[in-house]
């Protein structure tokens, strides 16, 4: 079977798509939620309820602006209104 011009174009497109996925996949840069005394209740709540959104409701108790633990200067989202979704980006540590 002969590989035609359209087949080579298709193979090239698939190769480009795979290359893009390989380039953008890399080390996770988002910090994980620490497993310390302050955050243990959130780990337990997620374990009990299976809901990260329930655990997110406790984040504003410490993490708020102004006056709380400040967000880093380059933090992409600083919640202004509505619920915080910290655990959407910040993952819990595995097997704490």
MOHU-V486147 format. One record per residue. RES is the residue in three letters. SS is DSSP state (~ for helix, > for strand, _ for the rest). D_FIRST is the distance of its C-alpha to the first C-alpha in Angstrom with 2 decimals. Layout:
BEGIN
[[RES & SS & D_FIRST] [RES & SS & D_FIRST]]
END
This chain:
BEGIN
[[UNK & _ & 0.00] [UNK & _ & 3.79] [UNK & _ & 6.60] [UNK & _ & 9.37] [UNK & ~ & 13.10] [UNK & ~ & 13.86] [UNK & ~ & 11.57] [UNK & ~ & 13.44] [UNK & ~ & 16.65] [UNK & ~ & 16.20] [UNK & ~ & 15.64] [UNK & ~ & 18.68] [UNK & ~ & 20.78] [UNK & ~ & 20.23] [UNK & ~ & 21.15] [UNK & ~ & 24.21] [UNK & ~ & 25.33] [UNK & ~ & 25.17] [UNK & ~ & 27.04] [UNK & ~ & 29.69] [UNK & ~ & 30.24] [UNK & ~ & 30.67] [UNK & ~ & 33.09] [UNK & ~ & 35.22] [UNK & _ & 35.41] [UNK & _ & 38.10] [UNK & _ & 41.46] [UNK & _ & 43.43] [UNK & _ & 46.36] [UNK & _ & 48.41] [UNK & _ & 51.44] [UNK & _ & 51.81] [UNK & > & 54.98] [UNK & _ & 57.41] [UNK & _ & 58.60] [UNK & _ & 62.29] [UNK & _ & 65.43] [UNK & _ & 65.01] [UNK & _ & 61.46] [UNK & ~ & 61.78] [UNK & ~ & 62.98] [UNK & ~ & 59.76] [UNK & ~ & 57.66] [UNK & ~ & 59.88] [UNK & ~ & 59.65] [UNK & ~ & 55.85] [UNK & ~ & 55.93] [UNK & ~ & 58.45] [UNK & ~ & 57.12] [UNK & _ & 53.45] [UNK & _ & 53.95] [UNK & ~ & 53.48] [UNK & ~ & 55.02] [UNK & ~ & 58.26] [UNK & ~ & 58.31] [UNK & ~ & 57.66] [UNK & _ & 60.97] [UNK & _ & 62.86] [UNK & ~ & 61.40] [UNK & ~ & 63.77] [UNK & ~ & 66.74] [UNK & _ & 66.01] [UNK & _ & 63.23] [UNK & _ & 64.62] [UNK & _ & 65.74] [UNK & _ & 68.42] [UNK & _ & 70.25] [UNK & _ & 67.66] [UNK & _ & 65.22] [UNK & _ & 63.73] [UNK & _ & 60.08] [UNK & _ & 58.57] [UNK & _ & 58.67] [UNK & _ & 54.88] [UNK & _ & 54.49] [UNK & _ & 52.08] [UNK & _ & 53.96] [UNK & _ & 57.67] [UNK & _ & 58.61] [UNK & _ & 61.25] [UNK & _ & 61.48] [UNK & _ & 60.07] [UNK & _ & 58.88] [UNK & _ & 57.51] [UNK & _ & 54.02] [UNK & ~ & 54.24] [UNK & ~ & 52.07] [UNK & ~ & 49.21] [UNK & ~ & 48.49] [UNK & _ & 50.75] [UNK & _ & 49.46] [UNK & > & 51.69] [UNK & _ & 51.49] [UNK & _ & 49.76] [UNK & _ & 52.14] [UNK & _ & 55.34]]
END
